Amino acid sequence: MTANQRFFGVKDVFTTINVLGGVVAICLCIDGKPWWAGLAIMMGYAFGDALDGVVARLLNSANEFGAEYDTIADHNAHIIAPAAVVYTVYRNAGLVPDPWDQVLAIALAACIVVSASVRHARNIVRPVKFPGIWGGLPRSVLGFMTMAYVNSALASHVVGGMWFGVVLIPLLSIATLTYWPFASHHLQRNHWVGVRILIVLSFVSSFGILFLAPKFAFDAVFFWMSFYSLTAWLSLTRDERHEYRSAVQAALRGRTA
């Protein structure tokens, strides 16, 4: 059996690290430790999800199994686990009297899981055929932004505090169901060197701050996820935006452009 036919290879070990990050996070949420749960998710991403594709390319071992496994792993670690973090924080936030605090926490967690699940099913049934662009807010961004906000040290100091999150989380969930274009890391540009520098800077600042000022680690994550969400579309040319809209219309009609 060749590397491209194997059901489980070296690359899949790294995907498993991503899965385990989500599992550990959920268990920590059960123990009432949402900050540490968020850290487990980020560690799973840094040492698992960020590396499995690189390893697959280096070993020329990319296959259908790995792609499907990675998709399931991301849904667990980047959606279900962050939703558990959101639930844990809002269940104990004391914004409304019991039992409505639990109802609110469940509703916010459900926004994340339901929207990402619907988006995934929609993209399988009617995929938008346009390389280098994600349609709608990527689910990993949705999960990381919501998890980072509720764990943020500065969240309580913004206008509305945790109530702002009650509005933000549904809005981000709706954004993931839109067809707004988000440039992916597969989209090459003349300014790609600058983009790579920003990506490296986001990693260094988000993880480096754990050693300098750990309480602000999730503030850094939230900043970079917000920056991407607001600026990713700027990488697209006018022609690409037009072609992408045509691809979306074709997908909605149930055929390729």
C-alpha positions as CSV (number, residue, x, y, z in Angstrom):
1,M,0.0,0.0,0.0
2,T,1.5,3.4,-1.1
3,A,1.6,6.5,1.1
4,N,-1.3,8.0,-0.9
5,Q,-3.5,4.9,-0.3
6,R,-2.6,4.4,3.4
7,F,-5.5,5.1,5.8
8,F,-3.2,6.5,8.5
9,G,0.3,8.0,8.0
10,V,2.7,10.4,9.5
11,K,0.7,13.5,8.5
12,D,-2.3,12.0,10.3
13,V,-0.4,11.9,13.6
14,F,-0.4,15.7,13.5
15,T,-4.1,15.8,12.6
16,T,-4.6,13.6,15.7
17,I,-2.8,16.2,17.8
18,N,-5.4,18.7,16.6
19,V,-8.2,16.3,17.6
20,L,-6.7,15.7,21.0
21,G,-6.5,19.5,21.6
22,G,-10.2,19.7,21.1
23,V,-10.9,16.7,23.3
24,V,-8.7,18.0,26.1
25,A,-10.4,21.4,25.8
26,I,-13.9,19.8,26.2
27,C,-12.7,17.9,29.3
28,L,-11.3,21.1,30.8
29,C,-14.6,22.8,30.2
30,I,-16.3,20.1,32.1
31,D,-13.9,20.9,35.0
32,G,-14.8,24.6,34.7
33,K,-11.4,25.7,33.2
34,P,-12.3,27.6,29.9
35,W,-9.0,29.6,29.8
36,W,-6.9,26.4,29.8
37,A,-9.4,24.8,27.4
38,G,-8.7,27.6,25.0
39,L,-5.0,27.1,25.4
40,A,-5.4,23.4,24.6
41,I,-7.2,24.3,21.4
42,M,-4.4,26.7,20.4
43,M,-1.7,24.1,21.2
44,G,-3.6,21.5,19.1
45,Y,-3.7,24.0,16.2
46,A,0.0,25.0,16.5
47,F,1.4,21.5,16.8
48,G,-1.2,19.7,14.8
49,D,-3.4,21.5,12.3
50,A,-0.7,24.0,11.2
51,L,1.7,21.1,10.4
52,D,-0.3,18.2,9.0
53,G,-0.6,19.9,5.5
54,V,3.1,20.8,5.5
55,V,4.1,17.2,6.4
56,A,1.7,15.8,3.7
57,R,3.4,18.0,1.1
58,L,6.9,17.2,2.2
59,L,6.2,13.4,2.2
60,N,4.0,13.6,-0.8
61,S,1.4,11.7,1.2
62,A,-1.8,13.7,0.7
63,N,-4.8,11.5,0.2
64,E,-8.6,11.5,0.5
65,F,-8.4,9.9,3.9
66,G,-6.2,12.7,5.3
67,A,-8.4,15.4,3.8
68,E,-11.6,13.9,5.4
69,Y,-9.8,13.3,8.7
70,D,-8.6,16.8,8.8
71,T,-12.1,18.2,8.1
72,I,-13.6,16.2,10.9
73,A,-10.7,17.1,13.2
74,D,-11.2,20.8,12.5
75,H,-14.9,20.6,13.2
76,N,-14.2,19.0,16.6
77,A,-11.3,21.3,17.6
78,H,-12.3,24.6,16.0
79,I,-16.1,24.5,16.4
80,I,-17.3,22.0,19.1
81,A,-14.5,22.7,21.5
82,P,-14.7,26.5,21.2
83,A,-18.5,26.2,21.6
84,A,-17.9,24.4,24.9
85,V,-15.6,27.2,26.0
86,V,-18.3,29.8,25.2
87,Y,-20.9,27.7,27.1
88,T,-18.7,27.4,30.1
89,V,-17.9,31.1,30.3
90,Y,-21.5,32.3,29.9
91,R,-22.9,29.6,32.1
92,N,-21.0,31.2,35.0
93,A,-21.0,34.8,33.8
94,G,-24.1,35.8,35.9
95,L,-25.5,38.0,33.2
96,V,-29.1,36.8,33.9
97,P,-30.7,34.9,36.7
98,D,-30.6,31.1,36.8
99,P,-31.8,29.1,34.8
100,W,-31.7,31.7,32.1
101,D,-27.9,32.0,32.3
102,Q,-27.8,28.3,31.2
103,V,-30.3,28.9,28.4
104,L,-28.2,31.9,27.2
105,A,-25.0,29.8,27.3
106,I,-26.6,27.0,25.4
107,A,-28.0,29.4,22.8
108,L,-24.6,31.0,22.1
109,A,-22.8,27.6,21.9
110,A,-25.6,26.4,19.5
111,C,-25.1,29.4,17.3
112,I,-21.5,28.3,16.6
113,V,-22.1,24.6,16.1
114,V,-25.3,24.9,14.1
115,S,-24.0,27.6,11.7
116,A,-20.7,25.8,11.1
117,S,-22.5,22.5,10.5
118,V,-25.0,24.0,8.1
119,R,-22.1,25.7,6.3
120,H,-20.2,22.5,5.9
121,A,-23.2,20.6,4.6
122,R,-24.1,23.4,2.2
123,N,-20.5,23.5,0.8
124,I,-20.6,19.8,0.1
125,V,-24.0,19.9,-1.7
126,R,-23.4,23.1,-3.6
127,P,-19.7,24.0,-3.4
128,V,-18.5,27.3,-4.8
129,K,-15.8,26.4,-7.3
130,F,-13.3,29.2,-6.9
131,P,-9.7,28.3,-5.8
132,G,-8.1,30.5,-3.1
133,I,-11.3,31.9,-1.7
134,W,-13.5,30.7,1.2
135,G,-17.2,31.6,1.0
136,G,-18.3,33.0,4.3
137,L,-16.3,33.5,7.5
138,P,-14.1,30.4,7.8
139,R,-15.2,28.1,10.6
140,S,-11.8,28.1,12.3
141,V,-12.0,31.9,12.5
142,L,-15.5,31.7,13.9
143,G,-14.3,29.3,16.6
144,F,-11.1,31.1,17.5
145,M,-12.7,34.5,17.6
146,T,-15.6,33.5,19.9
147,M,-13.3,31.4,22.1
148,A,-10.7,34.3,22.3
149,Y,-13.3,36.9,23.1
150,V,-14.8,35.1,26.1
151,N,-11.3,34.3,27.4
152,S,-10.0,37.9,26.7
153,A,-8.7,39.8,29.7
154,L,-9.9,43.1,28.1
155,A,-13.4,41.9,27.1
156,S,-14.9,43.1,30.4
157,H,-13.5,46.6,29.7
158,V,-15.2,47.1,26.2
159,V,-18.5,48.7,25.9
160,G,-21.1,46.2,27.0
161,G,-18.5,43.7,28.3
162,M,-19.7,40.1,28.1
163,W,-23.0,41.4,26.8
164,F,-21.2,42.6,23.7
165,G,-20.3,38.9,23.1
166,V,-24.0,38.0,23.3
167,V,-24.3,40.1,20.1
168,L,-21.0,39.3,18.6
169,I,-21.3,35.5,18.6
170,P,-24.6,35.3,16.7
171,L,-23.2,37.9,14.2
172,L,-20.1,35.9,13.6
173,S,-22.2,32.8,13.2
174,I,-24.4,34.5,10.6
175,A,-21.2,35.7,8.8
176,T,-20.0,32.1,8.4
177,L,-23.3,31.3,6.5
178,T,-22.8,34.2,4.0
179,Y,-20.9,34.0,0.7
180,W,-18.7,37.0,1.6
181,P,-15.3,36.2,0.1
182,F,-12.3,35.5,2.4
183,A,-8.9,35.0,0.7
184,S,-7.2,31.8,1.8
185,H,-3.5,31.0,2.3
186,H,-3.6,29.3,-1.1
187,L,-4.2,32.6,-2.9
188,Q,-0.8,33.8,-4.2
189,R,-0.1,37.5,-4.7
190,N,2.8,39.8,-5.4
191,H,2.5,41.0,-1.8
192,W,2.5,37.5,-0.5
193,V,5.8,38.1,1.3
194,G,4.0,40.8,3.3
195,V,1.2,38.4,4.1
196,R,3.6,35.8,5.2
197,I,5.2,38.3,7.5
198,L,1.8,39.1,9.1
199,I,1.1,35.4,9.5
200,V,4.4,34.8,11.3
201,L,3.9,37.9,13.4
202,S,0.4,36.7,14.4
203,F,1.9,33.4,15.5
204,V,4.8,34.9,17.3
205,S,2.7,37.5,19.1
206,S,-0.2,35.1,20.0
207,F,2.1,32.4,21.4
208,G,5.0,34.6,22.6
209,I,2.7,36.6,24.8
210,L,2.1,33.4,26.8
211,F,5.6,33.8,28.2
212,L,5.4,37.6,28.7
213,A,1.8,38.4,29.7
214,P,-0.2,35.2,29.5
215,K,-3.5,36.8,30.7
216,F,-3.5,38.8,27.4
217,A,-2.9,35.8,25.1
218,F,-6.5,35.6,23.9
219,D,-6.6,39.3,23.4
220,A,-3.8,38.8,20.8
221,V,-5.7,36.0,19.2
222,F,-8.9,38.0,19.0
223,F,-7.0,41.0,17.5
224,W,-5.5,38.9,14.7
225,M,-8.7,37.0,13.9
226,S,-10.5,40.3,13.7
227,F,-7.8,41.8,11.5
228,Y,-8.1,38.9,9.1
229,S,-11.9,39.0,9.1
230,L,-12.0,42.7,8.2
231,T,-9.2,42.8,5.6
232,A,-9.1,39.4,3.9
233,W,-11.3,40.5,1.0
234,L,-8.8,43.3,0.2
235,S,-6.5,40.7,-1.4
236,L,-9.0,40.2,-4.2
237,T,-8.9,42.2,-7.4
238,R,-12.1,43.6,-8.9
239,D,-12.1,40.9,-11.6
240,E,-11.7,38.2,-9.0
241,R,-14.6,39.5,-6.9
242,H,-16.8,39.6,-10.1
243,E,-15.8,36.0,-11.0
244,Y,-16.4,34.9,-7.5
245,R,-19.9,36.3,-7.5
246,S,-20.5,34.4,-10.7
247,A,-19.3,31.2,-9.1
248,V,-21.6,31.8,-6.2
249,Q,-24.6,32.3,-8.4
250,A,-23.7,29.2,-10.3
251,A,-23.5,27.2,-7.1
252,L,-26.9,28.5,-5.9
253,R,-28.3,27.3,-9.2
254,G,-26.9,23.9,-8.6
255,R,-24.2,23.8,-11.3
256,T,-20.6,24.9,-11.8
257,A,-19.7,28.2,-13.4
